[in-house]
């Protein structure tokens, strides 16, 4: 269920949806500007060992359910959820069922196990977005866990006219290519050298639309600094939300689910950053669940 960085999508002139539907999508390597990431070490071994708490996080969904179903609700638009490295759609079933309960049209990536951007994978990711957009006539929200978040971000950069917003969970887009404990697994699964890919593409650049990065300082797989979106005056609709979670448990964590629901519920074109209540008990609880330290 882990991951590392993947090859992004090429920048191409924006085309009308009808033309995209008629053409077989092609995604070729796109050189990006050289943006040296900070030299961040992967999480310590003791943090990696704490990933076992993901079972507790999954178990906490049941007692948290009465609260979760009262999360903000949106307009029922479509949401595609991308799994992490070596994971498949089964890993995102609980989250997608939760989104269905809130009224969204959620679906998985429908490509089996995520072993990286092997032949045909990126083309199908793009085709799926086109099909979903044209079937509903509405922009689609993209959620990506770990490596899946790289797909979501890069897809949004290339096809922003079809994407409403991006939410990533523990995605290493900002750190060095070896800022995770899963880079060797990535190279083995994908057959690609992560260093070469990280140097050729602009992973740190934010998509030109609302983008949220959920991260945990106790992530045992990805260095939390590697999941921080650097503020950019040219793209003010970005944010980082810290949660208390393991890397594996991010996709099952009740606090992450609530934040996802809150972000999806925002009206299209009326984005506001995630914030705590002004005062009172709810404000204090918010500070405990979502530490505001970045």
TIDO-453040 format. One record per atom (N, C-alpha, C): residue number from 1; chain; atom name; x, y, z. Coordinates in steps of 0.02 Angstrom, whole numbers. Atoms other than C-alpha are relative to their C-alpha. Layout:
<rs>
NUM  A  CA  X  Y  Z
...
</rs>
This chain:
<rs>
1  A  N  41  -60  0
1  A  CA  0  0  0
1  A  C  42  63  0
2  A  N  -43  -58  -2
2  A  CA  149  111  -10
2  A  C  15  24  -70
3  A  N  -12  -28  66
3  A  CA  219  213  -152
3  A  C  59  46  0
4  A  N  -47  -56  7
4  A  CA  336  344  -214
4  A  C  -24  40  -59
5  A  N  20  -45  52
5  A  CA  337  466  -357
5  A  C  -8  -34  -67
6  A  N  12  29  65
6  A  CA  274  431  -532
6  A  C  7  53  -53
7  A  N  -8  -47  56
7  A  CA  290  509  -704
7  A  C  -63  39  -12
8  A  N  59  -40  11
8  A  CA  171  654  -730
8  A  C  -21  1  -73
9  A  N  29  -4  66
9  A  CA  68  694  -882
9  A  C  29  59  -39
10  A  N  -27  -56  39
10  A  CA  128  804  -1025
10  A  C  -47  58  -4
11  A  N  41  -59  10
11  A  CA  66  980  -1043
11  A  C  -18  6  -73
12  A  N  23  -7  68
12  A  CA  -38  998  -1201
12  A  C  -51  55  -4
13  A  N  52  -51  7
13  A  CA  -150  1134  -1272
13  A  C  -67  -29  18
14  A  N  66  23  -21
14  A  CA  -323  1120  -1197
14  A  C  -46  -9  -60
15  A  N  44  15  55
15  A  CA  -449  1039  -1314
15  A  C  -71  -8  25
16  A  N  70  11  -20
16  A  CA  -638  1032  -1311
16  A  C  -10  -73  18
17  A  N  12  69  -21
17  A  CA  -705  875  -1224
17  A  C  -18  -45  -58
18  A  N  20  43  56
18  A  CA  -780  812  -1388
18  A  C  61  -26  -37
19  A  N  -60  22  35
19  A  CA  -608  806  -1469
19  A  C  38  -51  41
20  A  N  -35  47  -43
20  A  CA  -532  718  -1320
20  A  C  -33  -68  -1
21  A  N  36  63  0
21  A  CA  -667  587  -1326
21  A  C  13  -39  -64
22  A  N  -10  34  64
22  A  CA  -635  549  -1511
22  A  C  71  -27  -7
23  A  N  -69  21  7
23  A  CA  -447  535  -1491
23  A  C  19  -48  56
24  A  N  -27  44  -51
24  A  CA  -360  395  -1401
24  A  C  52  38  40
25  A  N  -46  -40  -39
25  A  CA  -272  482  -1257
25  A  C  71  -28  -3
26  A  N  -69  20  -2
26  A  CA  -84  479  -1265
26  A  C  37  44  51
27  A  N  -37  -36  -51
27  A  CA  27  527  -1122
27  A  C  74  -15  -9
28  A  N  -71  9  11
28  A  CA  211  553  -1158
28  A  C  39  35  56
29  A  N  -40  -34  -51
29  A  CA  352  604  -1041
29  A  C  5  75  -14
30  A  N  -4  -73  8
30  A  CA  356  791  -1010
30  A  C  55  28  44
31  A  N  -52  -32  -40
31  A  CA  514  878  -957
31  A  C  -28  58  40
32  A  N  24  -55  -41
32  A  CA  481  997  -814
32  A  C  58  42  24
33  A  N  -53  -44  -25
33  A  CA  577  1140  -738
33  A  C  37  -32  57
34  A  N  -40  29  -54
34  A  CA  717  1092  -622
34  A  C  -18  34  65
35  A  N  18  -27  -65
35  A  CA  651  1115  -446
35  A  C  31  -46  52
36  A  N  -31  44  -49
36  A  CA  774  1037  -324
36  A  C  -42  -1  64
37  A  N  38  6  -61
37  A  CA  673  971  -178
37  A  C  49  -2  59
38  A  N  -42  1  -59
38  A  CA  739  985  -2
38  A  C  22  -72  14
39  A  N  -28  66  -14
39  A  CA  847  841  54
39  A  C  -29  -26  65
40  A  N  35  25  -59
40  A  CA  726  757  173
40  A  C  10  -75  6
41  A  N  -11  71  -11
41  A  CA  767  589  249
41  A  C  -67  -36  8
42  A  N  62  37  -10
42  A  CA  634  452  251
42  A  C  -14  -8  75
43  A  N  18  8  -71
43  A  CA  541  419  415
43  A  C  44  -53  34
44  A  N  -41  46  -39
44  A  CA  635  329  553
44  A  C  -32  -69  4
45  A  N  24  69  -3
45  A  CA  619  142  577
45  A  C  -55  -7  51
46  A  N  51  7  -51
46  A  CA  517  163  736
46  A  C  -67  27  -24
47  A  N  63  -25  29
47  A  CA  388  265  640
47  A  C  -29  -52  -49
48  A  N  22  52  46
48  A  CA  381  129  508
48  A  C  -34  -56  38
49  A  N  30  52  -41
49  A  CA  345  3  645
49  A  C  -69  20  25
50  A  N  64  -24  -25
50  A  CA  201  112  706
50  A  C  -55  -3  -53
51  A  N  51  7  51
51  A  CA  112  83  540
51  A  C  -52  -53  17
52  A  N  47  51  -22
52  A  CA  29  -65  625
52  A  C  -63  30  31
53  A  N  60  -32  -30
53  A  CA  -89  60  708
53  A  C  -55  12  -51
54  A  N  52  -7  51
54  A  CA  -181  67  542
54  A  C  -60  -44  15
55  A  N  56  44  -18
55  A  CA  -285  -78  606
55  A  C  -46  34  50
56  A  N  40  -37  -49
56  A  CA  -341  30  752
56  A  C  -39  56  -35
57  A  N  34  -54  37
57  A  CA  -382  173  633
57  A  C  -60  -27  -38
58  A  N  56  30  36
58  A  CA  -489  58  528
58  A  C  -57  -18  49
59  A  N  50  18  -50
59  A  CA  -577  -6  685
59  A  C  -36  60  29
60  A  N  31  -60  -28
60  A  CA  -612  172  742
60  A  C  -55  28  -44
61  A  N  52  -26  45
61  A  CA  -725  202  591
61  A  C  -70  -16  26
62  A  N  67  19  -24
62  A  CA  -871  110  671
62  A  C  -25  47  54
63  A  N  26  -48  -50
63  A  CA  -885  216  829
63  A  C  -4  71  -25
64  A  N  1  -68  26
64  A  CA  -850  372  726
64  A  C  -54  10  -53
65  A  N  48  -5  55
65  A  CA  -984  333  596
65  A  C  -57  49  12
66  A  N  55  -47  -11
66  A  CA  -1128  429  679
66  A  C  21  73  -10
67  A  N  -25  -68  11
67  A  CA  -1019  586  674
67  A  C  16  11  -73
68  A  N  -22  -7  70
68  A  CA  -950  555  500
68  A  C  -58  11  -48
69  A  N  56  -8  46
69  A  CA  -1121  541  418
69  A  C  -33  68  6
70  A  N  25  -68  -7
70  A  CA  -1159  715  483
70  A  C  49  52  -25
71  A  N  -48  -46  30
71  A  CA  -1012  790  391
71  A  C  -34  43  -54
72  A  N  30  -42  53
72  A  CA  -1046  930  266
72  A  C  -11  -40  -64
73  A  N  17  35  62
73  A  CA  -1129  869  106
73  A  C  2  49  -58
74  A  N  -5  -41  59
74  A  CA  -1101  933  -67
74  A  C  -55  -11  -50
75  A  N  51  2  53
75  A  CA  -1191  926  -234
75  A  C  -2  -67  -36
76  A  N  4  66  30
76  A  CA  -1163  742  -274
76  A  C  39  -9  -64
77  A  N  -39  8  61
77  A  CA  -1033  766  -411
77  A  C  43  -64  3
78  A  N  -39  62  4
78  A  CA  -919  624  -467
78  A  C  69  9  32
79  A  N  -65  1  -33
79  A  CA  -762  577  -372
79  A  C  37  -64  -20
80  A  N  -42  58  15
80  A  CA  -622  461  -430
80  A  C  53  -6  53
81  A  N  -49  12  -53
81  A  CA  -512  382  -296
81  A  C  55  -46  -25
82  A  N  -57  39  23
82  A  CA  -337  320  -341
82  A  C  35  -33  59
83  A  N  -34  35  -55
83  A  CA  -253  187  -232
83  A  C  74  14  2
84  A  N  -71  -9  -8
84  A  CA  -75  189  -168
84  A  C  40  -55  -35
85  A  N  -45  48  32
85  A  CA  75  90  -228
85  A  C  -14  -71  26
86  A  N  12  71  -14
86  A  CA  43  -98  -234
86  A  C  -69  -13  30
87  A  N  68  8  -24
87  A  CA  -138  -70  -181
87  A  C  -48  1  -60
88  A  N  51  -3  52
88  A  CA  -298  -90  -281
88  A  C  -63  33  26
89  A  N  62  -34  -19
89  A  CA  -477  -27  -273
89  A  C  -30  -28  64
90  A  N  26  28  -63
90  A  CA  -515  -143  -127
90  A  C  21  44  59
91  A  N  -25  -42  -55
91  A  CA  -408  -30  -17
91  A  C  -39  64  9
92  A  N  38  -62  -5
92  A  CA  -519  119  -54
92  A  C  -75  -11  4
93  A  N  71  15  -5
93  A  CA  -687  31  -39
93  A  C  -33  36  59
94  A  N  33  -36  -56
94  A  CA  -725  99  137
94  A  C  -9  74  -13
95  A  N  5  -71  14
95  A  CA  -686  278  85
95  A  C  -52  14  -54
96  A  N  48  -11  55
96  A  CA  -786  263  -76
96  A  C  -72  -13  22
97  A  N  68  12  -26
97  A  CA  -935  190  15
97  A  C  -23  58  44
98  A  N  16  -59  -41
98  A  CA  -927  335  137
98  A  C  -21  58  -45
99  A  N  17  -54  46
99  A  CA  -930  458  -8
99  A  C  -68  -14  -33
100  A  N  66  17  27
100  A  CA  -1078  364  -82
100  A  C  -55  17  51
101  A  N  49  -15  -52
101  A  CA  -1167  382  85
101  A  C  -13  75  5
102  A  N  8  -72  -1
102  A  CA  -1139  570  72
102  A  C  -32  27  -64
103  A  N  35  -20  61
103  A  CA  -1219  571  -100
103  A  C  44  10  -62
104  A  N  -45  -9  58
104  A  CA  -1065  576  -214
104  A  C  0  -62  -44
105  A  N  -8  55  46
105  A  CA  -1039  468  -367
105  A  C  74  -21  1
106  A  N  -70  18  -8
106  A  CA  -877  387  -311
106  A  C  16  -65  -37
107  A  N  -22  59  35
107  A  CA  -778  260  -409
107  A  C  75  -8  9
108  A  N  -71  13  -4
108  A  CA  -607  178  -404
108  A  C  34  13  -67
109  A  N  -36  -13  62
109  A  CA  -473  187  -536
109  A  C  -9  -57  -50
110  A  N  21  56  43
110  A  CA  -526  15  -606
110  A  C  57  -27  -43
111  A  N  -57  28  37
111  A  CA  -352  -43  -657
111  A  C  39  -51  41
112  A  N  -34  50  -39
112  A  CA  -312  -175  -529
112  A  C  51  30  47
113  A  N  -52  -24  -46
113  A  CA  -154  -158  -426
113  A  C  40  57  -31
114  A  N  -39  -59  23
114  A  CA  -58  5  -437
114  A  C  74  -15  7
115  A  N  -72  14  1
115  A  CA  118  -47  -485
115  A  C  39  54  -36
116  A  N  -35  -55  32
116  A  CA  165  123  -552
116  A  C  -25  12  -71
117  A  N  24  -19  67
117  A  CA  144  205  -723
117  A  C  28  -44  -55
118  A  N  -22  46  53
118  A  CA  175  51  -828
118  A  C  -39  15  -65
119  A  N  30  -12  66
119  A  CA  124  41  -1011
119  A  C  -76  0  3
120  A  N  72  -5  5
120  A  CA  -55  98  -1038
120  A  C  -36  27  61
121  A  N  32  -22  -62
121  A  CA  -89  149  -858
121  A  C  -20  74  -3
122  A  N  15  -71  1
122  A  CA  -79  337  -882
122  A  C  -52  17  -54
123  A  N  50  -11  52
123  A  CA  -179  330  -1044
123  A  C  -70  -16  26
124  A  N  65  20  -26
124  A  CA  -319  239  -955
124  A  C  -25  47  54
125  A  N  19  -49  -51
125  A  CA  -316  361  -809
125  A  C  -32  61  -33
126  A  N  26  -58  36
126  A  CA  -343  503  -931
126  A  C  -67  -15  -33
127  A  N  63  20  32
127  A  CA  -478  409  -1026
127  A  C  -57  -4  50
128  A  N  51  6  -51
128  A  CA  -571  374  -865
128  A  C  -28  68  20
129  A  N  23  -68  -17
129  A  CA  -577  559  -822
129  A  C  -44  28  -56
130  A  N  40  -25  56
130  A  CA  -641  601  -996
130  A  C  -69  -32  0
131  A  N  64  35  0
131  A  CA  -777  468  -986
131  A  C  -45  25  57
132  A  N  39  -21  -58
132  A  CA  -832  522  -813
132  A  C  -26  71  -10
133  A  N  20  -69  12
133  A  CA  -836  706  -860
133  A  C  -56  4  -51
134  A  N  50  -3  54
134  A  CA  -936  676  -1019
134  A  C  -65  -34  20
135  A  N  61  36  -21
135  A  CA  -1058  555  -935
135  A  C  -43  44  45
136  A  N  37  -41  -48
136  A  CA  -1107  685  -805
136  A  C  -6  73  -22
137  A  N  -1  -70  21
137  A  CA  -1067  850  -891
137  A  C  24  46  55
138  A  N  -24  -40  -56
138  A  CA  -986  908  -729
138  A  C  73  -17  16
139  A  N  -69  12  -19
139  A  CA  -810  927  -665
139  A  C  4  -55  53
140  A  N  -10  57  -43
140  A  CA  -739  781  -567
140  A  C  52  16  54
141  A  N  -50  -7  -53
141  A  CA  -649  783  -399
141  A  C  44  -62  0
142  A  N  -48  55  0
142  A  CA  -492  676  -386
142  A  C  31  -7  70
143  A  N  -31  15  -64
143  A  CA  -431  593  -226
143  A  C  53  -53  -11
144  A  N  -53  48  9
144  A  CA  -265  504  -221
144  A  C  37  -15  64
145  A  N  -37  22  -60
145  A  CA  -186  403  -82
145  A  C  71  -18  -21
146  A  N  -68  18  12
146  A  CA  3  397  -84
146  A  C  18  11  -74
147  A  N  -17  -7  71
147  A  CA  63  364  -264
147  A  C  -61  22  -40
148  A  N  61  -20  35
148  A  CA  -118  385  -319
148  A  C  -9  75  -2
149  A  N  5  -73  -2
149  A  CA  -105  567  -268
149  A  C  42  33  -54
150  A  N  -40  -26  55
150  A  CA  32  593  -397
150  A  C  -40  -1  -64
151  A  N  43  4  59
151  A  CA  -86  532  -532
151  A  C  -53  56  1
152  A  N  53  -50  -5
152  A  CA  -223  647  -468
152  A  C  26  70  -15
153  A  N  -28  -67  10
153  A  CA  -112  802  -464
153  A  C  20  12  -73
154  A  N  -24  -10  68
154  A  CA  -33  776  -634
154  A  C  -57  -1  -51
155  A  N  58  1  44
155  A  CA  -199  733  -716
155  A  C  -36  67  3
156  A  N  32  -65  -8
156  A  CA  -272  894  -646
156  A  C  40  56  -34
157  A  N  -41  -51  34
157  A  CA  -125  994  -716
157  A  C  -12  -1  -75
158  A  N  9  4  72
158  A  CA  -155  929  -891
158  A  C  -71  15  -21
159  A  N  70  -6  20
159  A  CA  -346  932  -892
159  A  C  -40  38  52
160  A  N  34  -38  -53
160  A  CA  -399  1068  -769
160  A  C  -72  17  -15
161  A  N  69  -16  18
161  A  CA  -558  1104  -867
161  A  C  -48  -56  17
162  A  N  43  57  -19
162  A  CA  -623  932  -813
162  A  C  4  -16  74
163  A  N  -12  16  -71
163  A  CA  -564  934  -632
163  A  C  -23  56  45
164  A  N  27  -49  -48
164  A  CA  -651  1020  -488
164  A  C  49  14  57
165  A  N  -48  -8  -54
165  A  CA  -521  990  -353
165  A  C  39  -64  10
166  A  N  -43  58  -13
166  A  CA  -383  874  -294
166  A  C  13  -5  75
167  A  N  -15  13  -70
167  A  CA  -359  795  -123
167  A  C  49  -58  1
168  A  N  -49  54  -5
168  A  CA  -204  692  -84
168  A  C  10  -21  72
169  A  N  -10  29  -66
169  A  CA  -167  579  64
169  A  C  71  -28  4
170  A  N  -68  24  -8
170  A  CA  16  561  111
170  A  C  37  -8  -65
171  A  N  -33  4  66
171  A  CA  78  594  -66
171  A  C  66  37  0
172  A  N  -67  -31  -1
172  A  CA  266  630  -85
172  A  C  16  39  -63
173  A  N  -12  -39  60
173  A  CA  264  766  -216
173  A  C  53  54  10
174  A  N  -44  -57  -14
174  A  CA  378  892  -130
174  A  C  69  -19  25
175  A  N  -64  20  -28
175  A  CA  521  792  -56
175  A  C  47  -27  -52
176  A  N  -47  31  45
176  A  CA  674  713  -132
176  A  C  -27  -67  -22
177  A  N  26  62  27
177  A  CA  651  556  -233
177  A  C  8  -59  48
178  A  N  -9  53  -49
178  A  CA  709  453  -84
178  A  C  -23  22  70
179  A  N  27  -24  -64
179  A  CA  608  541  52
179  A  C  -53  -47  27
180  A  N  47  50  -23
180  A  CA  503  384  75
180  A  C  35  -65  14
181  A  N  -26  67  -13
181  A  CA  531  208  138
181  A  C  -25  -49  -52
182  A  N  29  44  50
182  A  CA  448  140  -18
182  A  C  31  8  -70
183  A  N  -27  -13  67
183  A  CA  559  200  -160
183  A  C  27  -63  -33
184  A  N  -25  62  29
184  A  CA  640  30  -183
184  A  C  -58  -43  -25
185  A  N  59  38  22
185  A  CA  468  -51  -192
185  A  C  -27  29  -65
186  A  N  23  -33  62
186  A  CA  419  77  -323
186  A  C  42  -22  -60
187  A  N  -43  19  56
187  A  CA  570  38  -431
187  A  C  -10  -73  -19
188  A  N  10  71  14
188  A  CA  542  -149  -414
188  A  C  -67  -12  -35
189  A  N  67  11  27
189  A  CA  355  -138  -453
189  A  C  -9  31  -69
190  A  N  12  -37  63
190  A  CA  363  -11  -594
190  A  C  53  -14  -53
191  A  N  -55  10  47
191  A  CA  530  -57  -672
191  A  C  32  66  -21
192  A  N  -25  -67  17
192  A  CA  577  129  -672
192  A  C  47  25  55
193  A  N  -45  -31  -47
193  A  CA  718  224  -589
193  A  C  -30  65  26
194  A  N  35  -57  -29
194  A  CA  639  349  -470
194  A  C  41  63  -5
195  A  N  -42  -60  3
195  A  CA  788  467  -473
195  A  C  -6  34  -68
196  A  N  6  -29  67
196  A  CA  777  490  -661
196  A  C  -67  34  -10
197  A  N  67  -29  8
197  A  CA  590  522  -655
197  A  C  -7  63  42
198  A  N  7  -59  -44
198  A  CA  602  643  -509
198  A  C  37  61  -28
199  A  N  -39  -56  28
199  A  CA  732  747  -600
199  A  C  -32  29  -63
200  A  N  27  -21  64
200  A  CA  633  758  -762
200  A  C  -67  35  3
201  A  N  69  -26  -2
201  A  CA  463  816  -700
201  A  C  -11  47  58
202  A  N  16  -52  -50
202  A  CA  386  956  -600
202  A  C  -55  -25  48
203  A  N  49  25  -48
203  A  CA  300  859  -461
203  A  C  -20  51  53
204  A  N  20  -47  -53
204  A  CA  305  1001  -332
204  A  C  -51  52  -22
205  A  N  47  -51  23
205  A  CA  203  1119  -442
205  A  C  -72  -20  12
206  A  N  70  15  -16
206  A  CA  22  1131  -387
206  A  C  -44  5  -62
207  A  N  49  -7  54
207  A  CA  -124  1104  -506
207  A  C  -33  69  4
208  A  N  30  -67  1
208  A  CA  -212  1266  -559
208  A  C  -72  0  24
209  A  N  68  6  -27
209  A  CA  -365  1227  -453
209  A  C  4  -20  73
210  A  N  -4  16  -71
210  A  CA  -412  1192  -271
210  A  C  35  -66  14
211  A  N  -41  59  -14
211  A  CA  -285  1070  -202
211  A  C  14  -5  75
212  A  N  -10  12  -72
212  A  CA  -277  995  -27
212  A  C  46  -59  10
213  A  N  -45  55  -17
213  A  CA  -137  889  43
213  A  C  -9  -18  74
214  A  N  6  25  -68
214  A  CA  -175  785  197
214  A  C  64  -38  16
215  A  N  -64  31  -18
215  A  CA  -18  730  288
215  A  C  1  -13  75
216  A  N  -8  16  -70
216  A  CA  39  659  455
216  A  C  74  3  18
217  A  N  -70  -3  -23
217  A  CA  198  698  551
217  A  C  24  -67  26
218  A  N  -20  67  -23
218  A  CA  196  519  614
218  A  C  -7  -52  -56
219  A  N  1  45  58
219  A  CA  187  446  438
219  A  C  64  -42  1
220  A  N  -58  44  -2
220  A  CA  302  295  437
220  A  C  28  -18  -67
221  A  N  -22  17  67
221  A  CA  320  281  249
221  A  C  27  61  -37
222  A  N  -19  -61  36
222  A  CA  329  458  178
222  A  C  19  54  50
223  A  N  -19  -56  -42
223  A  CA  424  600  260
223  A  C  -54  54  -6
224  A  N  56  -47  2
224  A  CA  288  724  308
224  A  C  16  63  -39
225  A  N  -19  -61  36
225  A  CA  386  870  235
225  A  C  -9  -9  -76
226  A  N  7  14  71
226  A  CA  373  785  65
226  A  C  -72  7  -25
227  A  N  70  -7  18
227  A  CA  184  808  69
227  A  C  -25  71  10
228  A  N  20  -70  -11
228  A  CA  184  996  101
228  A  C  1  40  -64
229  A  N  3  -44  58
229  A  CA  126  1110  -38
229  A  C  26  68  19
230  A  N  -30  -65  -14
230  A  CA  233  1266  -40
230  A  C  -48  55  -24
231  A  N  44  -55  22
231  A  CA  127  1426  -45
231  A  C  25  32  -64
232  A  N  -17  -31  64
232  A  CA  123  1506  -216
232  A  C  -52  53  -16
233  A  N  46  -56  13
233  A  CA  48  1676  -253
233  A  C  -40  -10  -64
234  A  N  35  12  63
234  A  CA  1  1617  -427
234  A  C  -54  -53  5
235  A  N  51  51  -11
235  A  CA  -102  1475  -355
235  A  C  -19  2  74
236  A  N  17  -9  -71
236  A  CA  -183  1531  -192
236  A  C  -47  -53  28
237  A  N  49  49  -23
237  A  CA  -308  1387  -183
237  A  C  32  -67  18
238  A  N  -33  60  -24
238  A  CA  -191  1263  -100
238  A  C  4  1  75
239  A  N  -4  3  -73
239  A  CA  -179  1202  78
239  A  C  29  -67  21
240  A  N  -25  61  -31
240  A  CA  -98  1073  191
240  A  C  -40  -10  65
241  A  N  38  15  -61
241  A  CA  -201  988  327
241  A  C  34  -58  36
242  A  N  -32  52  -40
242  A  CA  -112  891  463
242  A  C  -52  -41  37
243  A  N  43  45  -39
243  A  CA  -200  739  537
243  A  C  45  -46  40
244  A  N  -38  48  -41
244  A  CA  -144  614  668
244  A  C  -16  -70  -29
245  A  N  14  63  34
245  A  CA  -127  455  566
245  A  C  64  -35  -21
246  A  N  -54  37  32
246  A  CA  -14  320  499
246  A  C  -7  10  -75
247  A  N  5  -6  72
247  A  CA  25  315  314
247  A  C  -53  -47  -28
248  A  N  49  49  24
248  A  CA  -74  157  283
248  A  C  -70  19  25
249  A  N  65  -16  -29
249  A  CA  -213  218  397
249  A  C  -31  65  -25
250  A  N  29  -63  25
250  A  CA  -236  386  308
250  A  C  -64  -11  -38
251  A  N  59  13  42
251  A  CA  -363  308  191
251  A  C  -58  -28  42
252  A  N  53  25  -45
252  A  CA  -460  237  341
252  A  C  -12  45  60
253  A  N  1  -41  -60
253  A  CA  -437  378  465
253  A  C  -61  45  3
254  A  N  60  -41  -5
254  A  CA  -598  462  528
254  A  C  12  75  -9
255  A  N  -13  -72  6
255  A  CA  -518  634  541
255  A  C  16  18  -72
256  A  N  -14  -12  71
256  A  CA  -453  619  362
256  A  C  -65  -1  -39
257  A  N  65  5  35
257  A  CA  -628  567  304
257  A  C  -40  64  10
258  A  N  38  -61  -13
258  A  CA  -707  718  388
258  A  C  28  58  -41
259  A  N  -31  -54  39
259  A  CA  -582  836  306
259  A  C  -16  -8  -74
260  A  N  16  13  70
260  A  CA  -613  754  137
260  A  C  -72  22  -14
261  A  N  71  -19  9
261  A  CA  -802  776  158
261  A  C  -8  75  0
262  A  N  4  -72  -5
262  A  CA  -779  957  208
262  A  C  25  34  -64
263  A  N  -28  -29  61
263  A  CA  -671  994  55
263  A  C  -44  -13  -61
264  A  N  42  17  57
264  A  CA  -786  905  -68
264  A  C  -66  40  1
265  A  N  65  -33  -6
265  A  CA  -939  997  -1
265  A  C  1  73  -22
266  A  N  -3  -70  20
266  A  CA  -876  1169  -55
266  A  C  -30  10  -70
267  A  N  28  -15  67
267  A  CA  -972  1246  -200
267  A  C  56  11  -51
268  A  N  -49  -9  53
268  A  CA  -878  1243  -364
268  A  C  11  75  -12
269  A  N  -16  -71  11
269  A  CA  -789  1410  -384
269  A  C  -3  42  63
270  A  N  4  -39  -63
270  A  CA  -808  1460  -201
270  A  C  42  -34  53
271  A  N  -45  35  -46
271  A  CA  -657  1381  -118
271  A  C  21  44  58
272  A  N  -25  -32  -61
272  A  CA  -609  1426  60
272  A  C  45  -50  36
273  A  N  -44  47  -35
273  A  CA  -467  1351  163
273  A  C  -34  -33  59
274  A  N  25  38  -58
274  A  CA  -502  1221  296
274  A  C  16  39  63
275  A  N  -12  -41  -59
275  A  CA  -523  1311  461
275  A  C  -41  -26  59
276  A  N  33  20  -62
276  A  CA  -575  1284  641
276  A  C  -58  48  15
277  A  N  52  -46  -24
277  A  CA  -733  1355  720
277  A  C  31  58  38
278  A  N  -28  -61  -30
278  A  CA  -709  1529  790
278  A  C  20  -8  73
279  A  N  -15  7  -71
279  A  CA  -715  1480  974
279  A  C  -42  -56  30
280  A  N  41  49  -35
280  A  CA  -785  1361  1102
280  A  C  30  -70  -1
281  A  N  -23  70  -5
281  A  CA  -771  1173  1130
281  A  C  18  -28  -68
282  A  N  -14  26  67
282  A  CA  -779  1133  944
282  A  C  67  25  -25
283  A  N  -64  -28  22
283  A  CA  -632  1248  912
283  A  C  58  -36  35
284  A  N  -53  34  -37
284  A  CA  -528  1163  1048
284  A  C  8  -72  -25
285  A  N  -3  68  26
285  A  CA  -572  989  984
285  A  C  31  -1  -70
286  A  N  -28  -4  67
286  A  CA  -529  1042  808
286  A  C  77  5  3
287  A  N  -72  -7  -7
287  A  CA  -355  1092  867
287  A  C  34  -64  21
288  A  N  -28  65  -20
288  A  CA  -329  921  944
288  A  C  2  -48  -59
289  A  N  5  47  56
289  A  CA  -385  824  790
289  A  C  42  23  -59
290  A  N  -37  -28  57
290  A  CA  -305  941  662
290  A  C  51  50  25
291  A  N  -52  -47  -23
291  A  CA  -143  1014  731
291  A  C  19  49  -55
292  A  N  -16  -52  50
292  A  CA  -106  1178  643
292  A  C  70  25  13
293  A  N  -69  -17  -15
293  A  CA  82  1181  646
293  A  C  43  13  -62
294  A  N  -43  -8  59
294  A  CA  141  1192  465
294  A  C  -4  71  -26
</rs>
